[in-house]
Amino acid sequence: EVQLVESGGGLAQAGESLILSCAASGLTFADSAIGWFRQAPGTEREAVSCIRVPNGITYYADSVKGRFTISSDNAKDTVYLHMNDLRPGDSARYYCAADRSFVCGGGYFDSPRAPLYYSSWGQGTPVTVSS
C-alpha cells in the first residue's frame, strides 16, 4: 500500500518561507513522479510542482516559478517543497501525490486534469499566509 505523509505546513507571514515534506512508502520511489498540489476552500485542486524522480526533471506552476523549489532525497524516499516569498494567495491545503514517472511531464502537468493522473495521495498539510 502506498503511503504519502506530508508535513511542514503552518502559519507564515507574507515574504516568509516554509518547507513542506512528503515522505513516501510502499512504492518504487526511484521510478515515480511526485507532485505537489494545493486546494483553497471553494477552488479546484491545482498543480503546484512535480518532480520526475528518475532524472530530476521538474515542473512549476507559473504562479510559483522563482519562489518554490521541489527536490527529492532518494535515500529517504522524501520530496520537499521549499516555498519562499510566500504570499496570501499561496494559502491552501497542500497535498503530495505519486504515480508513474511520466505523469510529471509537460502534457500532463499543464492539464486541468493533472490531479487525475495521480493515483496515490496524502492527507495534506495546511499553509496559511497572512499579509
Contacts in CASP RR format, 6 or more apart in sequence:
PFRMAT RR
TARGET T0000
AUTHOR 0000-0000-0000
METHOD contacts of the structure
MODEL  1
EVQLVESGGGLAQAGESLILSCAASGLTFADSAIGWFRQAPGTEREAVSC
IRVPNGITYYADSVKGRFTISSDNAKDTVYLHMNDLRPGDSARYYCAADR
SFVCGGGYFDSPRAPLYYSSWGQGTPVTVSS
1 26 0 8 1.000
2 24 0 8 1.000
2 25 0 8 1.000
2 26 0 8 1.000
2 27 0 8 1.000
2 98 0 8 1.000
2 119 0 8 1.000
2 120 0 8 1.000
3 24 0 8 1.000
3 25 0 8 1.000
3 26 0 8 1.000
3 122 0 8 1.000
4 22 0 8 1.000
4 23 0 8 1.000
4 24 0 8 1.000
4 96 0 8 1.000
4 97 0 8 1.000
4 98 0 8 1.000
4 120 0 8 1.000
4 121 0 8 1.000
4 122 0 8 1.000
5 22 0 8 1.000
5 23 0 8 1.000
5 122 0 8 1.000
5 123 0 8 1.000
6 20 0 8 1.000
6 21 0 8 1.000
6 22 0 8 1.000
6 94 0 8 1.000
6 95 0 8 1.000
6 96 0 8 1.000
6 122 0 8 1.000
6 123 0 8 1.000
6 124 0 8 1.000
6 125 0 8 1.000
7 20 0 8 1.000
7 21 0 8 1.000
7 23 0 8 1.000
7 125 0 8 1.000
8 18 0 8 1.000
8 19 0 8 1.000
8 20 0 8 1.000
8 21 0 8 1.000
8 125 0 8 1.000
9 18 0 8 1.000
9 20 0 8 1.000
9 94 0 8 1.000
9 125 0 8 1.000
9 126 0 8 1.000
9 127 0 8 1.000
10 18 0 8 1.000
10 125 0 8 1.000
10 126 0 8 1.000
10 127 0 8 1.000
10 128 0 8 1.000
11 128 0 8 1.000
11 129 0 8 1.000
11 130 0 8 1.000
12 18 0 8 1.000
12 86 0 8 1.000
12 127 0 8 1.000
12 128 0 8 1.000
12 129 0 8 1.000
12 130 0 8 1.000
13 86 0 8 1.000
13 129 0 8 1.000
13 130 0 8 1.000
13 131 0 8 1.000
14 86 0 8 1.000
14 87 0 8 1.000
14 88 0 8 1.000
14 129 0 8 1.000
14 130 0 8 1.000
14 131 0 8 1.000
15 84 0 8 1.000
15 85 0 8 1.000
15 86 0 8 1.000
15 87 0 8 1.000
16 86 0 8 1.000
16 129 0 8 1.000
17 82 0 8 1.000
17 83 0 8 1.000
17 84 0 8 1.000
17 85 0 8 1.000
17 86 0 8 1.000
18 83 0 8 1.000
18 86 0 8 1.000
18 127 0 8 1.000
19 80 0 8 1.000
19 81 0 8 1.000
19 82 0 8 1.000
19 83 0 8 1.000
20 36 0 8 1.000
20 80 0 8 1.000
20 81 0 8 1.000
20 83 0 8 1.000
20 94 0 8 1.000
20 96 0 8 1.000
20 125 0 8 1.000
20 127 0 8 1.000
21 78 0 8 1.000
21 79 0 8 1.000
21 80 0 8 1.000
22 34 0 8 1.000
22 35 0 8 1.000
22 36 0 8 1.000
22 78 0 8 1.000
22 79 0 8 1.000
22 80 0 8 1.000
22 81 0 8 1.000
22 96 0 8 1.000
22 122 0 8 1.000
23 76 0 8 1.000
23 77 0 8 1.000
23 78 0 8 1.000
24 32 0 8 1.000
24 34 0 8 1.000
24 77 0 8 1.000
24 78 0 8 1.000
24 79 0 8 1.000
24 96 0 8 1.000
24 98 0 8 1.000
25 77 0 8 1.000
27 98 0 8 1.000
27 120 0 8 1.000
29 53 0 8 1.000
29 74 0 8 1.000
29 77 0 8 1.000
30 53 0 8 1.000
30 54 0 8 1.000
30 74 0 8 1.000
31 53 0 8 1.000
31 54 0 8 1.000
31 100 0 8 1.000
31 101 0 8 1.000
32 53 0 8 1.000
32 98 0 8 1.000
32 99 0 8 1.000
32 100 0 8 1.000
32 101 0 8 1.000
33 50 0 8 1.000
33 51 0 8 1.000
33 52 0 8 1.000
33 53 0 8 1.000
33 98 0 8 1.000
33 99 0 8 1.000
33 100 0 8 1.000
33 101 0 8 1.000
33 102 0 8 1.000
33 103 0 8 1.000
33 104 0 8 1.000
33 105 0 8 1.000
33 118 0 8 1.000
34 50 0 8 1.000
34 51 0 8 1.000
34 53 0 8 1.000
34 70 0 8 1.000
34 72 0 8 1.000
34 79 0 8 1.000
34 96 0 8 1.000
34 97 0 8 1.000
34 98 0 8 1.000
34 104 0 8 1.000
35 47 0 8 1.000
35 48 0 8 1.000
35 49 0 8 1.000
35 50 0 8 1.000
35 51 0 8 1.000
35 70 0 8 1.000
35 79 0 8 1.000
35 96 0 8 1.000
35 97 0 8 1.000
35 98 0 8 1.000
35 104 0 8 1.000
35 118 0 8 1.000
36 47 0 8 1.000
36 48 0 8 1.000
36 49 0 8 1.000
36 50 0 8 1.000
36 70 0 8 1.000
36 79 0 8 1.000
36 81 0 8 1.000
36 94 0 8 1.000
36 95 0 8 1.000
36 96 0 8 1.000
36 97 0 8 1.000
37 45 0 8 1.000
37 46 0 8 1.000
37 47 0 8 1.000
37 48 0 8 1.000
37 94 0 8 1.000
37 95 0 8 1.000
37 96 0 8 1.000
37 97 0 8 1.000
37 114 0 8 1.000
37 115 0 8 1.000
37 118 0 8 1.000
38 45 0 8 1.000
38 46 0 8 1.000
38 48 0 8 1.000
38 90 0 8 1.000
38 92 0 8 1.000
38 93 0 8 1.000
38 94 0 8 1.000
38 95 0 8 1.000
38 127 0 8 1.000
39 45 0 8 1.000
39 46 0 8 1.000
39 92 0 8 1.000
39 93 0 8 1.000
39 95 0 8 1.000
40 89 0 8 1.000
40 91 0 8 1.000
40 92 0 8 1.000
40 93 0 8 1.000
43 92 0 8 1.000
44 112 0 8 1.000
45 95 0 8 1.000
45 115 0 8 1.000
46 61 0 8 1.000
46 114 0 8 1.000
47 59 0 8 1.000
47 61 0 8 1.000
47 109 0 8 1.000
47 110 0 8 1.000
47 114 0 8 1.000
47 115 0 8 1.000
48 60 0 8 1.000
48 61 0 8 1.000
48 64 0 8 1.000
48 68 0 8 1.000
48 81 0 8 1.000
48 94 0 8 1.000
49 58 0 8 1.000
49 59 0 8 1.000
49 60 0 8 1.000
49 61 0 8 1.000
49 64 0 8 1.000
49 68 0 8 1.000
49 70 0 8 1.000
49 81 0 8 1.000
50 58 0 8 1.000
50 59 0 8 1.000
50 70 0 8 1.000
50 103 0 8 1.000
50 104 0 8 1.000
50 105 0 8 1.000
50 109 0 8 1.000
51 57 0 8 1.000
51 58 0 8 1.000
51 70 0 8 1.000
51 71 0 8 1.000
51 72 0 8 1.000
51 79 0 8 1.000
51 104 0 8 1.000
52 58 0 8 1.000
52 101 0 8 1.000
52 102 0 8 1.000
52 104 0 8 1.000
52 105 0 8 1.000
53 72 0 8 1.000
53 74 0 8 1.000
53 79 0 8 1.000
53 101 0 8 1.000
54 101 0 8 1.000
56 72 0 8 1.000
57 104 0 8 1.000
57 105 0 8 1.000
58 70 0 8 1.000
58 104 0 8 1.000
59 104 0 8 1.000
59 105 0 8 1.000
59 106 0 8 1.000
59 109 0 8 1.000
59 110 0 8 1.000
60 66 0 8 1.000
60 68 0 8 1.000
60 70 0 8 1.000
64 83 0 8 1.000
64 90 0 8 1.000
66 84 0 8 1.000
67 83 0 8 1.000
67 84 0 8 1.000
67 85 0 8 1.000
67 86 0 8 1.000
68 81 0 8 1.000
68 82 0 8 1.000
68 83 0 8 1.000
68 84 0 8 1.000
69 81 0 8 1.000
69 82 0 8 1.000
69 84 0 8 1.000
70 79 0 8 1.000
70 80 0 8 1.000
70 81 0 8 1.000
70 82 0 8 1.000
71 79 0 8 1.000
71 80 0 8 1.000
71 82 0 8 1.000
72 78 0 8 1.000
72 79 0 8 1.000
72 80 0 8 1.000
73 79 0 8 1.000
73 80 0 8 1.000
79 96 0 8 1.000
81 94 0 8 1.000
83 90 0 8 1.000
83 127 0 8 1.000
86 127 0 8 1.000
86 129 0 8 1.000
87 129 0 8 1.000
88 129 0 8 1.000
88 130 0 8 1.000
88 131 0 8 1.000
89 129 0 8 1.000
90 127 0 8 1.000
90 129 0 8 1.000
91 127 0 8 1.000
91 128 0 8 1.000
91 129 0 8 1.000
92 126 0 8 1.000
92 127 0 8 1.000
93 124 0 8 1.000
93 125 0 8 1.000
93 126 0 8 1.000
93 127 0 8 1.000
94 124 0 8 1.000
94 125 0 8 1.000
94 126 0 8 1.000
94 127 0 8 1.000
95 121 0 8 1.000
95 122 0 8 1.000
95 123 0 8 1.000
95 124 0 8 1.000
96 121 0 8 1.000
96 122 0 8 1.000
96 124 0 8 1.000
97 115 0 8 1.000
97 118 0 8 1.000
97 120 0 8 1.000
97 121 0 8 1.000
97 122 0 8 1.000
98 118 0 8 1.000
98 119 0 8 1.000
98 120 0 8 1.000
99 117 0 8 1.000
99 118 0 8 1.000
99 119 0 8 1.000
99 120 0 8 1.000
102 108 0 8 1.000
103 117 0 8 1.000
103 118 0 8 1.000
108 114 0 8 1.000
108 117 0 8 1.000
111 117 0 8 1.000
END
